[in-house]
Amino acid sequence: MKRPSVGSIPLCFLVTIYLLVTLNLPFFDDAFRVFGGFHASFYGFALAIALLVAAGLVLLSARYVIKPALVFIILAGAVASYFTGTFGIIIDKEMLRNVAVTTPQEAGHLVTLPFLLHVLLFGILPSVLVILVRVRHRPFLKMLVANTVVVTLLLLGCLGLVLANYSGISSNIRQHRDMMAKLTPFSPITSAISLGVSVYRDAGVVRAPIGLDARLGPVIAKSDKPFITVIIAGETARAMNFSLNGYARQTNPELKALGVVSFTQTTSCGTATAVSLPCMFSVYKKTEYTDRKARSTDTLMDVLHRAGIESVWWDNNTGSKGIADLVSFASMTRQKDSIFCHDGECLDEIFLGELDRKLAAVTTNTTIVLHQAGSHGPAYFQRYPELFRRFTPDCRTAQLSDCSNEEIVNAYDNTILYTDHNLAEVIKLLKKHEATVNGAMIYMSDHGESLGESGLYLHGAPYMFAPVQQTHVPFITWFSDSYTEVTELNLGCVKGIADAPASHDNLFHTVLGMMDVETNVYDRSLDVLAPCRSQVSAAS
């Protein structure tokens, strides 16, 4: 049987129609809402996008190029359209950066049967058709002329449509830039190229030291017991689901009983771990932060270590993102024989036994970071044991579309309840060893999470468009009696400022203040506890 044939330019037009009609429903649905319905500017915008996409594909319509290019675009579009359509995710540069550092176990929660079926139906099968069809090509020079003419006409048509509807199109694009980020797969491909350029450009970055003058201050020096600060780096916890912050459900019963202080108005530096975590531990404020700056500058852990403080990072997530490259690091997920681990993932209780042993043996001033698995989705049900399955019915699958909103929220709230327990257990261990250490705990999550609000799920939205659910994060502190006595920290004062605005910008300087580190990189104005110390070290 003779294979059907088609000209290279008509094939590009057919693929354009397929991409826009089949894989870009979320994009056009968003555009329909933004443009306010079937107005002339909406039709002009939609047709202009079609002509622009067609022009881009025709540029690729050369022998030996067209089929691989179209297959790649269709497959990329199928993958991107699944996550955009199912979770409302925008696949931008930072989202791809986050994907690049994820683990196979974490990624496995997203590679579900519905995902595979979607890719099969909307990616693989259309790609097979493109591969099987016989493409008619003109001789090279004629192809060059024809493609140039067609691309020129398409671009002129696109420009004419934009100019004819300029006021409507330009104003809507300016006000809703996230809309264009949903154009599949062209926005993700552009983002991937941008990320690749950044990685290549930054490949030779060398970390520059900061805080070369770092030393311990007089407060810590006068103590006959070492100072221990446990920093708990939370994962995907949103502040609005903490009962400490006013949530109707009692998701923090244990912490409430321990007298912690919750800073209720705290915002994150980013909406994904790959951005937020390095930003949290960097000297740069959110307005100054870039990935290149973070990778080329010492972190909080390095400055603490330089001051003579033992710096330890224990990880139950996807690594420290370069933060702990120069200090002691241990991955909890490698403890495959632990009762808390299964299929390469561990519950956060795995930290507690190690922390108990560490506190019993510590003889020097120490900062310990516990990087949690926390509330990372979509498999929320795997983040807590059966004992903490309090809110039911809870979603018991990573395929959130199979669950009701109530089940999703119940599962997520169970993860917060379990985090509450783990933080409380850390505090109890610090209390247990109070005879030998001055203990303090500080908890801050890297970003929040969308649970279906406005059709969005998970996290990673571009920050300028991100909903408050992804940027409002919990920030909790606790101090032992011996710690407050030595540092003369006024807890009443701390509670009095707990509703003041705070952010990831504060972590670096607050921890330096807590550990009484004197250095020129310390900024007292960013240390949230500084106003509440009766005796302030020379670090100020």
N, C-alpha and C positions, 0 to 999 in steps of 0.2 A: 504494500500500500504506500502510495506516494505521500510524503509528508506535506502538510499545507505550507504555503510560503506567504511571506508578507514583506513589504518594503521596510527598510530600517526606520524611516521617519514615521510611517503609519504605526509601526510597532511601539515607538516611543509615545505616540498619542494614545494608543490603547493602554499602555502601562500607566500613563498619567491619569487616565480616567479611573483605572483600577485603584491606584494609590489614593486618589482624592475621594472617591465614592465609597470605597470599602474600608480603608485604614485610617481615614481622617474624620470620622463622624464626631469624635469629641472636639476636634478643632472647629469644624463648621457649626456644631451645636453651640460652642462658646461664642463664635463670631455672630451667630444669629441672635444670641442674647445681647451681646455688646452693641450690635448695630440696631437693636430694637425691632427686629422682625424683617419682613420682606420689603425693604426699602431699596431705592435705586443704588444707594451707596453699598449696601450688602451685596447686591448682584454684581456691581462693578468690582468690588473687592474679591469676591469669589472667582469671577472670571479672570481677573488680573493674576490671582494666585495660580490658576490653572495654566494660563499662558506662560507664566514664569517657570513653573515646574516643567512644562513641555519643552521650553527653550533649553533648560538645563540638561534634560535627557537627550535632546537632539544633539547637543554638543558631544555626547558620548557615543553617537551612532556611527562608529567606524568599525570596520572588520576587525575581529579578534578582541574588540573592546566592549562592544555593545552587550553581548550576552552576559559575561561575568559582571559587568557593571549593573545591569538590570536585575540580575539574580541577587546580588548583594543588597541593592536598594530594597527589593521586595522583602527579603528575609529580615533586614534591619527594620523595615517598616512593620512587619508582623510582630516582631518582639516588642518594639516600642509601643505599638498601638495597644498591645495587651495591658501593659503597665499603666499607660495613660488612661485607657478606657476603664480598667478595673479599679485602680487605686487613685486615679486623678493625678498621678505623678508626672512632674515635668522633668524630662531628662536633659539637664543642662550640664555644664562643665563640672560643677561641684558634685552633682549626683554621680557622674561617671568616675570622679576621683574617689568617691565613697565605694563604688562598685569595685574599683581596682584593688582596694585593700581589704575587701571582705573575705571571709573564710568559706571553704566549700560547704561546711555545715550550715552557715548562715544563708548562703545563696540557695541551698537545697530547699529551704522553706518557701522559696518563691517559684521554684521549678516544679510545679504541680501538674497533675493530669490535665486540668483545664488549660493551663499554659501550653502544654505540649500539643494538645488538640488544636488550640488556636494557631500555633505556629505551623502545624501540619496543614490545616485547611487554608489559612490565609498567607502562608509563606512558602512552604515546600511545594504544594500542588501547583500554584501559579508559576513558581520557578521552573518546575518540570515542563510546563507548557512552553515557557520561553526557551528552554533548552531544546525541546523537540522541534519547534517550528523552524522552518528553513527561511533564513533572512536573505532577501535580495539586496545586494550591494551594488552601487554604481562604481565605475572606475574611480580611482583616488581623486583626480582633479575635478571630475564631475560631482563626486560626493562632497568635496570641499566647497564648491560653488553652491550646490543645492542646500547644504547644511547652513552655510553662511546666510543665504537668502532667507531660509525658513526661520532661523534664530533671530535674524534682524527684524523680520515681520512680527514675530511673536513678541519680541521685546518692545517694539514700537506700539503694538496693540496693548500690551501691559501698561506702558507709560501713558498711552492715551486714556485708558480706563481710569488710571489713578488721577490724572489731571482733571478729567471730567467729574470726578467725585472726590476731589482733593480734600475739601473741608471735612467731610464725613470720615473718609479713610484715615487721614493724618491725625485727626483729633482722637479717634478711637484707638489707633495703634499706640499713640503717645500715652494715653491713659490706661491702656490694657496691654502692656508689653508681654505679659505672661501668655496672652492669647497666641502670639506668634511662636512662642516656645513649644506649643503643642503641635506644630506642623510636622507631621511624621512622614518619613524618617529624616527629613532635611535638617531640622533643628538639632536632633541628636548627633547626626553626622558632623555638622558644623562644630558642635560642642566637643566631639571627640578629636577633631583636628586641632581645635584650640588647646585642648588638654595635652595632646601630643607635642605641640609646639612648646608649651610651657615646661613639660617634662624634659624635653631636649635642651631647652635654653637653660634650665636650672640644674642640669646633670652635674656640672662641675662645682656646685655651690659648696663652700667650706664653712663650717660653723664657727662664727666669731665669738670669743668669750666676752661675757659681761659680768659685772660685779666682781672684778678682780680684787677689790678692796673688802670683800665680804668677810665679816668676822662676827663672833658672838658678842652680844652686848652685856651690860652689867647685871640685868635682871636674871638672865639664865645662868650667869656665872656665880651668883650668890646662892643658888639652890644646891642642896646636898643630894638631890635626886635628878636623874635625867628627864628632860622634856621629851614627851612623845606626842606627836600630832599624827593622827590617822586621817588622811584625806580619802574620802570615798567618792570616786568619780562615777556618778550615776549614768545610766543609759536609758534614753527615751522616756524619761519620767516627766510628765507635765504637771506643773504646779497646781492647776485647778482641780486635780483629782486627789490632792492631799487634804485630809480633813483638818490638818494643822492650819491650812490656808482658807478654811471655810467651806470645804466640800461637805455636802450633806451626809454622805456615807462615812462611817468611821473606818477610814483606811489607815489611820495612824494611832491606834489605841495604845501601843507600847511606847512609842516616842512621847505621846502626850503625858504618860505617867512618869516619864523621866525628866521632865522639865527642860526640854530642848528649846532653842530659840529658832524660829523659822522666819527668814527674810522673805516676805510675801510678794514683793514686787521686783522679782529678779528676771532679767532677760538674758538670752543666750547670744553668743557671738555668731552662731550659724545654725543651720537646721539639719546638719548631718555630722556624724562623728569625725569624719576626715577633716572637717573645718573647725568644728567647735572644740574638740579636745586639744589640739595644738594651740588654739587661740587662748583657751583657759589657762594653760601653763606657760604662756609667753608673756614677755614684758610689754607687748604691744596692746593698745586698746583696739576695740573693734574697728574704729574709724581709721586706724593705721595698719591694721593687720593684712598681710598677704601670705600665701603659702610660701613664697620665696623668702620673705623676711623670717618666718618661723623656722624654716630649715637652715637658715644661715646665721641664727642667733642662739646662744645658750638658752636653756629653759629654766624654769623655777627649780627643777630638780638639780640642775648643774650649779646654780647659785647656792643652794642649801648645802650641797656637797662641798663646795669651795669654802664655805664658812666652817667646815669641820663637823657637819651634821651627817650622820649616816642616812643615805637616801635609798629607799627601796621601792620598787614597783612590782606589785603582783597583779597579774592580768587574767581575767576570766572573760575576755572579749576578743577583739581582733588585733591586739597589740597596742603599743603605746604611741603609734604614729610618729616615731622618732624622738619622743619626749624623753624616754629613759635610755637612749642609746649609750650614754656615758656613765650610767649608774647601775646598781644591782637590779636585775630583771628576772622574773620567773613567771612562766605561763602555767596557770592552774589547770588548763584543759589538757595538759600532757599527762596528768595523773589519772590514767585510764582505769586504774584499779579502785578508785575512790567510789564510795557508795553514792556520792553526789553527781557522778558523771555517767553519761550514757550517749552513745553514738557521737562521740567527739565534742559534746557540750556538757557543761557542768552547771549545777545550781550554785547560787552565790554563797550558800552556807559552807562551801569548800574553803573559804577564807578563814573561818573561825578557829579551827584547830591549829592552823599555822600561826595565826595571830596570837593565840594563847601561849604557844610555845615561844614565840618571839618575845612577847612581853615578859615572860618569866626569865628570859636569859639576857635581856637588854642591859647594857651598862653605860651606854653613851647616848647623847641626844640624837633622836631618830625621827625621821618623817617616813611614813609608810603610806603608799597609795594603793588602794584596792579599786581596780577598774572592773566594774560590775558588768554582768550580762543584763541585769536590770529588767526592763520592760520591753526589750527589743522584739518587734513583730516581724512578720504577721503571726508567728506561732506563739502567741502570748501564753497559751496553755502549757507550754514546755518551760516556762520561766518560774513556775512555782510547784511545790509538791502537793500531794492530795490533801494534806493537813490544812493548807491555806486556800483550798477551793471553797471559799465561804460564800461568794456571790454566784448564784446559779439561777438559771442554766447558763453555762459558760461555753464560749466557742471552743470546740475541741479539734480544730483543723486550721491549717495555715491558709486555706482557701476561704478568705473572709466573705466572699460572695455567697457562700453556703450557709452563712450565719445571719441571724437577725442583728440589728443594731444593739438591742439589749444584751444579746449573748456576747457580742464583741466587747462592749463596755464592761460587762461582768468579768470577762477574762482579764481585761486590762486592769481593772480595779484589784483583782486578786494578785497581780504582779506588784502593785503598789503596797498592798497589805504585806506581801512577803518581803519587800524592800524595807518596810517599817520594822519587821521582825529582825532582819539582818543588821540594820543600823542600831537597833536596841541591844542586840547581842554584842556588838562592838563596844558600845558604851558600858555594858555590864562587865566585859573583860577589862576595860580600862579601870573600872571601879575595883575589880578583883585585885588588880596589881597596884592599887593606889599607894600602898605602903612603900613601893620601890620606884614609882614613876609619877611625874606630873603629866597627866593625860588630857588630851583634847581631841575632839573630832569635828571635822568639817565635811559636809556633804553637799555636792552640787551636781546636778545633771547636765549632760552635754547639750541636750535639745529636748523638745517635747514630741508630741505625736498627734496626728489627726485621726479621729475615730468616726469618720463619716460626715463631719460637719462640712456643709457646702459640697458634698460629694467627694471629699478628699479623705485619703487613708494614708497611714504610715507617716513619713517625714521626708525632708530633703527638698522642699519647695524653695525656689529662689528667694532669698531673704526679703527683697523689696516687696514681694507678693505674698510672703508666708503668712498664714493666719496665726493669731495669737496662741493657738493651741500648740504650735510648733516652736514658739520662741519664749513662752513664759515658763520658766523652769524653777524647780524647788532648790532652796539654799538653806541648809540647816546646820546649826552649830551646837556643841555641847562642851562643857568644861568641868573638869573635876574640881573638888573643893580645894585640893592642894595647888592646882594650877591657878585658880582665881586668887588664892591667898598670896602666892609668890609674885604674880604679875600685877596684883591689885586691880584686877579687872572687875568693874562694877556691872554685875549681871542685870540689875534693874535698869541701868542705862542702855545695855544692849537690847533688852526687851522694848525699851522706849523708842528705839530707832528701827525696829524690825519691819515697819511698814514703809520705810523710806526706799526710794528707788535704788536698786543694786543691779549688778550685771557680772558677766564673766570677767570684765575688766578688773574686778576687785580681788579675784582669787590670788593672783601672784603676790600682791602687796599685803593682803591680809595674812597669808601664811608666813611671809617674811616677818611680819609684826608678831605673829603668834609664837614664832621660834626665836624672837629677839635677835634678828640678824641685822647688823649695821652694814649698810652699803649705799653707794650713791645711786643705785638703780631703784631703791625703795622710794615710793611716793606715798607719804602719809595720807594725803587726801583721798587715795584709793584704798586705804586700809579701813574697812568698815568698823573695826573694833577700836581704832586709835582714839576716838573721842571718849571712849569709856574706860581707858586706863588711867588710874590715878597717878601711876608712875610710868612715864614713857621713856623707853630706852633711847640711847643716842642715835638709833636708827632714824628717828624722826628729824 
